[in-house]
């Protein structure tokens, strides 16, 4: 199965593709979004969109703006957690 994935990717990006995949398992993507910082940001932003959508559906602008205000909160939370060492390792 990894060979099939490699083949498909090499069709899209053929330049040095064989060298890039040589000896690398597709499961070796460490911290590929599986961090506390990433999960916290995604959960907060998703809830923000949910709150904003509910505000639009029930025609309550205040609820919409609360949802809109939560989006930067989620992004800032993710960045702060990443800076605190809970993000992807470089």
C-alpha positions in Angstrom: 0.0 0.0 0.0 2.7 2.6 0.8 4.2 2.0 -2.7 0.8 2.9 -4.2 0.7 6.1 -2.2 4.3 6.9 -3.2 3.5 6.2 -6.9 0.5 8.6 -6.8 2.5 11.3 -5.1 5.4 10.8 -7.6 2.9 11.4 -10.4 2.0 14.7 -9.0 5.5 15.8 -7.9 8.0 13.8 -10.0 11.1 15.9 -9.2 13.4 13.9 -7.0 10.4 11.9 -5.8 12.2 8.5 -5.6 15.0 10.0 -3.5 12.6 11.6 -1.1 10.7 8.4 -0.4 13.7 6.1 -0.3 13.8 4.4 3.1 11.0 6.6 4.6 7.9 4.9 5.9 4.6 6.8 5.4 3.9 6.1 9.1 7.0 8.1 10.1 5.2 11.5 10.1 5.9 12.3 13.7 3.6 15.0 15.2 1.5 15.2 12.1 -1.2 17.2 13.8 -1.3 14.9 16.8 -0.3 17.4 19.4 -2.1 19.1 22.2 -1.6 22.5 20.6 -3.1 21.3 17.3 -6.1 19.5 18.9 -6.9 22.5 21.2 -6.8 24.9 18.3 -8.9 22.8 16.0 -11.5 22.1 18.8 -11.9 25.7 19.7 -12.1 27.0 16.2 -14.6 24.2 15.3 -16.7 25.2 18.3 -16.4 28.9 17.2 -17.8 28.1 13.8 -20.6 26.0 15.3 -21.5 28.9 17.6 -21.4 31.4 14.7 -23.5 29.1 12.5 -26.1 28.7 15.2 -26.2 32.5 15.6 -26.9 32.9 11.9 -29.5 30.2 11.8 -31.5 31.6 14.7 -30.9 35.1 13.5 -29.1 36.4 16.7 -26.2 38.6 15.6 -24.7 38.7 19.1 -24.2 34.9 19.1 -22.7 35.1 15.6 -20.2 37.7 16.8 -19.3 35.6 19.9 -18.5 32.7 17.5 -16.4 35.0 15.4 -14.6 36.3 18.4 -13.7 32.7 19.5 -11.8 32.0 16.2 -8.7 34.1 17.1 -9.0 32.7 20.7 -8.5 29.2 19.2 -5.6 30.3 17.0 -3.9 32.1 19.9 -4.4 29.1 22.2 -2.8 26.8 19.6 0.2 29.1 19.2 0.7 29.6 22.9 0.5 25.9 23.6 3.0 25.3 20.8 5.4 27.8 22.2 4.9 26.1 25.6 6.3 22.9 24.1 3.1 21.1 23.4 3.3 21.5 19.6 5.2 19.6 16.9 8.8 19.1 17.6 11.1 20.8 15.0 
